[in-house]
């Protein structure tokens, strides 16, 4: 990690920049796959699955016998762990369901909101060696709570022609409606247009590589919504001398192992704390299986000493981290000062991996500074809130004259007239 | 309006299609203005304002003396009407502020959400002959309630070199921070990059023509969020024989006058009701100042008879209207069946223009079928919700072993280790 001691505020802009990504212009490649899937549906999917995943797929939909086989192959230990996560995630996300409350804005005018699950949602789960079943929980549970009717999961097939058993097990536990063995750009295109076997959806969620991210962006031009812009994972830890250096180092590494393009930031009011964490980092990184990745991420990463914890929080607000650990005394008292972050972890025992798996919060969070203008995924992400108004005779008499004046001032005379015909009928 | 009686369900796809728009590919034009504003700032804005608005602007920021002059020129009648709207809109939107509730997901693990206003937001108000001050209220009030610190308004200058007084009056009443006399693509570019005088913002709200819409889309590629995709306004009325035909006709016309590309749909279980509404439509359209626009919109519009009110609601759910009037008996009982709509208006006296101005609900709503996957603007649109977790020693002991198992199954050993170092320290 690069070290900075009391950098001037004028230098902060440089320290809050994310590492430059080699972003390719993928629009031509992605656009071609979209056109092909739109026109040729599943046969295009067969071609791309053979080309990119090196697997021949006849039927994309996961069958009951594949689910049964998955259930047999997941260990009881992992099943129990998934149960714990389902319980905490469900408990917290259920609290996000909005109760409808009628508000009388003037006598005779009642307004309220009702929530409706987005009818059809798609969840993309990347392939690769590590099966991201935890993301199935993080997206499937709020989708189900929100009342989404169709929850469709797409994930690329492994070389043995199905989806990783842990993903299929998790999908069943949280009530995914259908799973399809298709990945990459073609999966996103299939969810956008629908194919013979894969339904079109209204909103697409989930992580992915640069191709999947570009495909999700393109999907938005065809009327499909997406969860949020994606970017590499990141963590900012604010630590004072009450922090346990070994814990802080372990948390920094848990972000750093995600990818060479991940970034971790340590900010402290104590040079001694920073030095102790750096020693622990060196000890712990040496024994990690993903050591090489973590070391690369640490090269992009900064350790910064500032004059006070308040300055550390100012810096964090400027950076707008996806994950923010407050490993400081009376951490909860500082939450009020945090303006921009995806999720906040308080004290020495709230490790970031708790939020990734089982504290109950969602791990799909805004990266790359998007915590300034986006929230993480929640039940809100899977519903539309529809406003309702009930205006009585008395109500239209109360607000009608004001509407007439405003509509006329906006030169919208038919808007005015819609009130006038009602007021006239009540006065006649 | 075109009439359809009991169209087969297989024909509905054709009836729920929006009128085709002549969408131009504006990406080159919009992209050039963005580059110019990014590099040349206010001097580019001066050039485009002269070119498109035919006005020479030296200082873009609206001065106190311009505000003072606006306050003098707005009539007391309009000021009182705006006061009514501010009161109802504030009352309803204040109810949307989320109270933070701590949830114990397992003993020792507390999770909750905190809301933070997006720090800097931009509000775009189009120019033209009709000053859309009502949109200033609909965007400014929730922004202020949400706690946004900078609320910047851009609107093109009129020929007398300032912004329409009703807009400036409304802006002051709701607490807009700064107003700028700049419109079109250059306004959106200025809010995206910032200029010498105009601050960069995190999220851009507000309506506009095709150029502004394309500019907002482009802004999202530079890290700025936007409210929602825009499209022509639309209304669907479900009427039974309890509906007052004159009221229904007035409501249909209040949408139709918005623009020749607007669409209105009447759906009923009664041929007699449809015929009575069509007679009223002809009577009322003849006396409208915007008669020509309204007649063009009616050409794009449909009157459909179906076998029951439940079928009418099914049709509406397939159409997903921006505005839905339920001019039917026991209208409130049918709200539960509505799945896709921006805002719902109940009974004979809830005219759509009530929601446009003063019932208290927001009038910035999803069009063009986006009610399937987007909500209208609310306080939620102006906040980020940040999750917080506080895991105690007891809490990490409760969920830690499950996290270790899941992290290992996802091959993220540093994630596992962040828990292990804590559990080890508690067991030692």
HADDOCK unambig.tbl for C-alpha pairs under 7 A between the chains (distance, minus, plus):
assign (segid A and resid 78 and name CA) (segid B and resid 405 and name CA) 6.21 0.50 0.50
assign (segid A and resid 78 and name CA) (segid B and resid 406 and name CA) 6.56 0.50 0.50
assign (segid A and resid 81 and name CA) (segid B and resid 402 and name CA) 4.30 0.50 0.50
assign (segid A and resid 81 and name CA) (segid B and resid 405 and name CA) 6.53 0.50 0.50
assign (segid A and resid 81 and name CA) (segid B and resid 406 and name CA) 6.57 0.50 0.50
assign (segid A and resid 84 and name CA) (segid B and resid 402 and name CA) 6.72 0.50 0.50
assign (segid A and resid 88 and name CA) (segid B and resid 105 and name CA) 4.92 0.50 0.50
assign (segid A and resid 88 and name CA) (segid B and resid 106 and name CA) 6.75 0.50 0.50
assign (segid A and resid 91 and name CA) (segid B and resid 105 and name CA) 5.86 0.50 0.50
assign (segid A and resid 92 and name CA) (segid B and resid 103 and name CA) 6.30 0.50 0.50
assign (segid A and resid 92 and name CA) (segid B and resid 105 and name CA) 6.33 0.50 0.50
assign (segid A and resid 92 and name CA) (segid B and resid 111 and name CA) 6.90 0.50 0.50
assign (segid A and resid 103 and name CA) (segid B and resid 92 and name CA) 6.30 0.50 0.50
assign (segid A and resid 105 and name CA) (segid B and resid 88 and name CA) 4.91 0.50 0.50
assign (segid A and resid 105 and name CA) (segid B and resid 91 and name CA) 5.85 0.50 0.50
assign (segid A and resid 105 and name CA) (segid B and resid 92 and name CA) 6.32 0.50 0.50
assign (segid A and resid 105 and name CA) (segid B and resid 360 and name CA) 6.37 0.50 0.50
assign (segid A and resid 106 and name CA) (segid B and resid 88 and name CA) 6.75 0.50 0.50
assign (segid A and resid 109 and name CA) (segid B and resid 359 and name CA) 6.47 0.50 0.50
assign (segid A and resid 111 and name CA) (segid B and resid 92 and name CA) 6.89 0.50 0.50
assign (segid A and resid 111 and name CA) (segid B and resid 360 and name CA) 6.93 0.50 0.50
assign (segid A and resid 111 and name CA) (segid B and resid 361 and name CA) 6.77 0.50 0.50
assign (segid A and resid 116 and name CA) (segid B and resid 339 and name CA) 6.08 0.50 0.50
assign (segid A and resid 118 and name CA) (segid B and resid 372 and name CA) 6.48 0.50 0.50
assign (segid A and resid 118 and name CA) (segid B and resid 373 and name CA) 5.82 0.50 0.50
assign (segid A and resid 130 and name CA) (segid B and resid 410 and name CA) 4.79 0.50 0.50
assign (segid A and resid 130 and name CA) (segid B and resid 411 and name CA) 5.75 0.50 0.50
assign (segid A and resid 131 and name CA) (segid B and resid 410 and name CA) 5.61 0.50 0.50
assign (segid A and resid 132 and name CA) (segid B and resid 410 and name CA) 6.22 0.50 0.50
assign (segid A and resid 202 and name CA) (segid B and resid 372 and name CA) 6.84 0.50 0.50
assign (segid A and resid 202 and name CA) (segid B and resid 373 and name CA) 5.80 0.50 0.50
assign (segid A and resid 203 and name CA) (segid B and resid 373 and name CA) 6.57 0.50 0.50
assign (segid A and resid 225 and name CA) (segid B and resid 373 and name CA) 6.49 0.50 0.50
assign (segid A and resid 247 and name CA) (segid B and resid 418 and name CA) 6.50 0.50 0.50
assign (segid A and resid 247 and name CA) (segid B and resid 421 and name CA) 6.65 0.50 0.50
assign (segid A and resid 247 and name CA) (segid B and resid 422 and name CA) 6.83 0.50 0.50
assign (segid A and resid 250 and name CA) (segid B and resid 414 and name CA) 6.68 0.50 0.50
assign (segid A and resid 250 and name CA) (segid B and resid 417 and name CA) 6.53 0.50 0.50
assign (segid A and resid 250 and name CA) (segid B and resid 418 and name CA) 4.77 0.50 0.50
assign (segid A and resid 251 and name CA) (segid B and resid 418 and name CA) 5.62 0.50 0.50
assign (segid A and resid 253 and name CA) (segid B and resid 414 and name CA) 5.92 0.50 0.50
assign (segid A and resid 254 and name CA) (segid B and resid 414 and name CA) 4.52 0.50 0.50
assign (segid A and resid 254 and name CA) (segid B and resid 415 and name CA) 4.57 0.50 0.50
assign (segid A and resid 254 and name CA) (segid B and resid 418 and name CA) 6.83 0.50 0.50
assign (segid A and resid 257 and name CA) (segid B and resid 414 and name CA) 6.74 0.50 0.50
assign (segid A and resid 288 and name CA) (segid B and resid 413 and name CA) 6.90 0.50 0.50
assign (segid A and resid 288 and name CA) (segid B and resid 414 and name CA) 6.75 0.50 0.50
assign (segid A and resid 339 and name CA) (segid B and resid 116 and name CA) 6.08 0.50 0.50
assign (segid A and resid 341 and name CA) (segid B and resid 386 and name CA) 6.43 0.50 0.50
assign (segid A and resid 342 and name CA) (segid B and resid 386 and name CA) 5.51 0.50 0.50
assign (segid A and resid 342 and name CA) (segid B and resid 387 and name CA) 6.88 0.50 0.50
assign (segid A and resid 343 and name CA) (segid B and resid 386 and name CA) 5.46 0.50 0.50
assign (segid A and resid 343 and name CA) (segid B and resid 387 and name CA) 4.69 0.50 0.50
assign (segid A and resid 343 and name CA) (segid B and resid 388 and name CA) 5.72 0.50 0.50
assign (segid A and resid 344 and name CA) (segid B and resid 387 and name CA) 6.19 0.50 0.50
assign (segid A and resid 344 and name CA) (segid B and resid 388 and name CA) 4.60 0.50 0.50
assign (segid A and resid 344 and name CA) (segid B and resid 389 and name CA) 6.33 0.50 0.50
assign (segid A and resid 345 and name CA) (segid B and resid 388 and name CA) 6.02 0.50 0.50
assign (segid A and resid 345 and name CA) (segid B and resid 389 and name CA) 5.21 0.50 0.50
assign (segid A and resid 345 and name CA) (segid B and resid 390 and name CA) 6.26 0.50 0.50
assign (segid A and resid 346 and name CA) (segid B and resid 389 and name CA) 6.29 0.50 0.50
assign (segid A and resid 346 and name CA) (segid B and resid 390 and name CA) 5.06 0.50 0.50
assign (segid A and resid 349 and name CA) (segid B and resid 391 and name CA) 5.56 0.50 0.50
assign (segid A and resid 349 and name CA) (segid B and resid 392 and name CA) 5.75 0.50 0.50
assign (segid A and resid 349 and name CA) (segid B and resid 393 and name CA) 6.17 0.50 0.50
assign (segid A and resid 349 and name CA) (segid B and resid 396 and name CA) 6.49 0.50 0.50
assign (segid A and resid 349 and name CA) (segid B and resid 422 and name CA) 6.95 0.50 0.50
assign (segid A and resid 350 and name CA) (segid B and resid 389 and name CA) 6.87 0.50 0.50
assign (segid A and resid 350 and name CA) (segid B and resid 390 and name CA) 5.86 0.50 0.50
assign (segid A and resid 350 and name CA) (segid B and resid 391 and name CA) 4.66 0.50 0.50
assign (segid A and resid 351 and name CA) (segid B and resid 418 and name CA) 6.49 0.50 0.50
assign (segid A and resid 351 and name CA) (segid B and resid 419 and name CA) 6.96 0.50 0.50
assign (segid A and resid 353 and name CA) (segid B and resid 415 and name CA) 5.40 0.50 0.50
assign (segid A and resid 353 and name CA) (segid B and resid 418 and name CA) 6.97 0.50 0.50
assign (segid A and resid 354 and name CA) (segid B and resid 403 and name CA) 6.71 0.50 0.50
assign (segid A and resid 357 and name CA) (segid B and resid 403 and name CA) 5.99 0.50 0.50
assign (segid A and resid 358 and name CA) (segid B and resid 399 and name CA) 6.54 0.50 0.50
assign (segid A and resid 358 and name CA) (segid B and resid 403 and name CA) 6.46 0.50 0.50
assign (segid A and resid 359 and name CA) (segid B and resid 109 and name CA) 6.49 0.50 0.50
assign (segid A and resid 360 and name CA) (segid B and resid 105 and name CA) 6.40 0.50 0.50
assign (segid A and resid 360 and name CA) (segid B and resid 111 and name CA) 6.94 0.50 0.50
assign (segid A and resid 361 and name CA) (segid B and resid 111 and name CA) 6.78 0.50 0.50
assign (segid A and resid 361 and name CA) (segid B and resid 387 and name CA) 6.58 0.50 0.50
assign (segid A and resid 372 and name CA) (segid B and resid 118 and name CA) 6.48 0.50 0.50
assign (segid A and resid 372 and name CA) (segid B and resid 202 and name CA) 6.84 0.50 0.50
assign (segid A and resid 373 and name CA) (segid B and resid 118 and name CA) 5.84 0.50 0.50
assign (segid A and resid 373 and name CA) (segid B and resid 202 and name CA) 5.82 0.50 0.50
assign (segid A and resid 373 and name CA) (segid B and resid 203 and name CA) 6.57 0.50 0.50
assign (segid A and resid 373 and name CA) (segid B and resid 225 and name CA) 6.48 0.50 0.50
assign (segid A and resid 373 and name CA) (segid B and resid 384 and name CA) 6.45 0.50 0.50
assign (segid A and resid 374 and name CA) (segid B and resid 384 and name CA) 5.70 0.50 0.50
assign (segid A and resid 375 and name CA) (segid B and resid 384 and name CA) 4.73 0.50 0.50
assign (segid A and resid 375 and name CA) (segid B and resid 385 and name CA) 5.26 0.50 0.50
assign (segid A and resid 375 and name CA) (segid B and resid 386 and name CA) 6.53 0.50 0.50
assign (segid A and resid 384 and name CA) (segid B and resid 373 and name CA) 6.45 0.50 0.50
assign (segid A and resid 384 and name CA) (segid B and resid 374 and name CA) 5.71 0.50 0.50
assign (segid A and resid 384 and name CA) (segid B and resid 375 and name CA) 4.71 0.50 0.50
assign (segid A and resid 385 and name CA) (segid B and resid 375 and name CA) 5.25 0.50 0.50
assign (segid A and resid 386 and name CA) (segid B and resid 341 and name CA) 6.42 0.50 0.50
assign (segid A and resid 386 and name CA) (segid B and resid 342 and name CA) 5.51 0.50 0.50
assign (segid A and resid 386 and name CA) (segid B and resid 343 and name CA) 5.45 0.50 0.50
assign (segid A and resid 386 and name CA) (segid B and resid 375 and name CA) 6.53 0.50 0.50
assign (segid A and resid 387 and name CA) (segid B and resid 342 and name CA) 6.89 0.50 0.50
assign (segid A and resid 387 and name CA) (segid B and resid 343 and name CA) 4.69 0.50 0.50
assign (segid A and resid 387 and name CA) (segid B and resid 344 and name CA) 6.20 0.50 0.50
assign (segid A and resid 387 and name CA) (segid B and resid 361 and name CA) 6.58 0.50 0.50
assign (segid A and resid 388 and name CA) (segid B and resid 343 and name CA) 5.73 0.50 0.50
assign (segid A and resid 388 and name CA) (segid B and resid 344 and name CA) 4.60 0.50 0.50
assign (segid A and resid 388 and name CA) (segid B and resid 345 and name CA) 6.01 0.50 0.50
assign (segid A and resid 389 and name CA) (segid B and resid 344 and name CA) 6.33 0.50 0.50
assign (segid A and resid 389 and name CA) (segid B and resid 345 and name CA) 5.21 0.50 0.50
assign (segid A and resid 389 and name CA) (segid B and resid 346 and name CA) 6.29 0.50 0.50
assign (segid A and resid 389 and name CA) (segid B and resid 350 and name CA) 6.85 0.50 0.50
assign (segid A and resid 390 and name CA) (segid B and resid 345 and name CA) 6.27 0.50 0.50
assign (segid A and resid 390 and name CA) (segid B and resid 346 and name CA) 5.07 0.50 0.50
assign (segid A and resid 390 and name CA) (segid B and resid 350 and name CA) 5.87 0.50 0.50
assign (segid A and resid 391 and name CA) (segid B and resid 349 and name CA) 5.56 0.50 0.50
assign (segid A and resid 391 and name CA) (segid B and resid 350 and name CA) 4.65 0.50 0.50
assign (segid A and resid 392 and name CA) (segid B and resid 349 and name CA) 5.78 0.50 0.50
assign (segid A and resid 393 and name CA) (segid B and resid 349 and name CA) 6.16 0.50 0.50
assign (segid A and resid 396 and name CA) (segid B and resid 349 and name CA) 6.49 0.50 0.50
assign (segid A and resid 399 and name CA) (segid B and resid 358 and name CA) 6.52 0.50 0.50
assign (segid A and resid 402 and name CA) (segid B and resid 81 and name CA) 4.30 0.50 0.50
assign (segid A and resid 402 and name CA) (segid B and resid 84 and name CA) 6.73 0.50 0.50
assign (segid A and resid 403 and name CA) (segid B and resid 354 and name CA) 6.73 0.50 0.50
assign (segid A and resid 403 and name CA) (segid B and resid 357 and name CA) 5.99 0.50 0.50
assign (segid A and resid 403 and name CA) (segid B and resid 358 and name CA) 6.47 0.50 0.50
assign (segid A and resid 405 and name CA) (segid B and resid 78 and name CA) 6.17 0.50 0.50
assign (segid A and resid 405 and name CA) (segid B and resid 81 and name CA) 6.51 0.50 0.50
assign (segid A and resid 406 and name CA) (segid B and resid 78 and name CA) 6.53 0.50 0.50
assign (segid A and resid 406 and name CA) (segid B and resid 81 and name CA) 6.56 0.50 0.50
assign (segid A and resid 410 and name CA) (segid B and resid 130 and name CA) 4.80 0.50 0.50
assign (segid A and resid 410 and name CA) (segid B and resid 131 and name CA) 5.60 0.50 0.50
assign (segid A and resid 410 and name CA) (segid B and resid 132 and name CA) 6.22 0.50 0.50
assign (segid A and resid 411 and name CA) (segid B and resid 130 and name CA) 5.73 0.50 0.50
assign (segid A and resid 413 and name CA) (segid B and resid 288 and name CA) 6.87 0.50 0.50
assign (segid A and resid 414 and name CA) (segid B and resid 250 and name CA) 6.66 0.50 0.50
assign (segid A and resid 414 and name CA) (segid B and resid 253 and name CA) 5.91 0.50 0.50
assign (segid A and resid 414 and name CA) (segid B and resid 254 and name CA) 4.50 0.50 0.50
assign (segid A and resid 414 and name CA) (segid B and resid 257 and name CA) 6.74 0.50 0.50
assign (segid A and resid 414 and name CA) (segid B and resid 288 and name CA) 6.75 0.50 0.50
assign (segid A and resid 415 and name CA) (segid B and resid 254 and name CA) 4.54 0.50 0.50
assign (segid A and resid 415 and name CA) (segid B and resid 353 and name CA) 5.42 0.50 0.50
assign (segid A and resid 417 and name CA) (segid B and resid 250 and name CA) 6.51 0.50 0.50
assign (segid A and resid 418 and name CA) (segid B and resid 247 and name CA) 6.47 0.50 0.50
assign (segid A and resid 418 and name CA) (segid B and resid 250 and name CA) 4.75 0.50 0.50
assign (segid A and resid 418 and name CA) (segid B and resid 251 and name CA) 5.60 0.50 0.50
assign (segid A and resid 418 and name CA) (segid B and resid 254 and name CA) 6.82 0.50 0.50
assign (segid A and resid 418 and name CA) (segid B and resid 351 and name CA) 6.51 0.50 0.50
assign (segid A and resid 418 and name CA) (segid B and resid 353 and name CA) 6.98 0.50 0.50
assign (segid A and resid 419 and name CA) (segid B and resid 351 and name CA) 6.98 0.50 0.50
assign (segid A and resid 421 and name CA) (segid B and resid 247 and name CA) 6.62 0.50 0.50
assign (segid A and resid 422 and name CA) (segid B and resid 247 and name CA) 6.82 0.50 0.50
assign (segid A and resid 422 and name CA) (segid B and resid 349 and name CA) 6.95 0.50 0.50
